[in-house]
Amino acid sequence: PDHDDILTNAFYASLLYLLSSKTPLPMPVSTYYAKHLLAAVSTTGPRLDMKQSSYKKIGPFLKEMQSDGVIKLGASKDGKDRFAFLVEIVKSNPDLIRFKREWKKEIAASGGDASTAGVATVTQKTKLAVVDLFIVPRHISDGLELDRDAVMAANAKTDERKGTGFLTKTECRALIESYIEKENLVDPKGKGRVLVNGPICDALYRVSKKNKQPGQKNAEYPTSVKRKELIEKWTGRMDKGHALVQMPGSKILNLGRGGPKPVDIEVEFRQGNRRKFLTRLRGMEEYGVEGETLCRDVAHRFACSGSVETDPVGRPALRKGRVELVFQGHLSEELAALLTGDEASTGHGGAKGSGYSLPKSVINVMLRKGIPARKKR
């Protein structure tokens, strides 16, 4: 892919969004790049990699755009950085006007509303969420003779789940509710109670010979239980699965058994120095975050040195194509805030304007022995 073209298109699209949303200027260039330009890169095409462009960094590109009269840049307060802020967007610039006209035509041709060109729907920030799913074990579905289509989610609302066997909690509960109705197991002697027949007892209550402890006596099994208790027992016996979902739109990006892959943030002492720390980060690639790009972003935002390791010594092996990032300092709080987009969870200004949106539930912070916990603000 031509990364210069990707960069240029995202640049003009982000400017139109800033104009339409009346976002106040000036704005730090780092915030503009992370929150607006990167968010304007098309989600259906190749990702932007600045190192693959002819500019290598965002600074030279913005300077060229200023010389072309598209934008105006401003200096930092101390005057050391003459291009620290995006100060103004020149609405009358011919290139910007031409891009907006062509953009409207493309939207209209694709069946969209051309009058909405430049609004937030183009650069709308998406968030990732993890949804718990359930899989019916084969011995349970066979023992209760459950409907095969229902077990396999043949009628799921999303195409990604159809026929996969990954069920939502509602669908999983509907299976046992349907079985209770079919077998007429509502207990007439107790309100809100359900009779436990042989197949249910075998599936949910009976301990298999394999799991039976030595010397364990045969237990007495219930003949009637509360419906709520039975449903909790039912969901507890299901195999666990999950879906990685992009919001808004509830688009399923990935289905998997077990829990979601964690993003590990680990803090340790620097070798030979118990007053200084190193923070290690791995697993971000599972959620579409490229390691080298993140390393540069973190180093810039938090003014720390960072390195990319493909084969860290004395550490668990990495999967092919994965890396581990190493940063100087105790950055567990800052990295968690940056990756989840929750800037309120840290007092460090570098986490503001995050372009990342990982689910909080996948962030796994581990402090090595002796590492002090950061004080909550």
Disulfide bonds with the S-S distance in Angstrom:
none
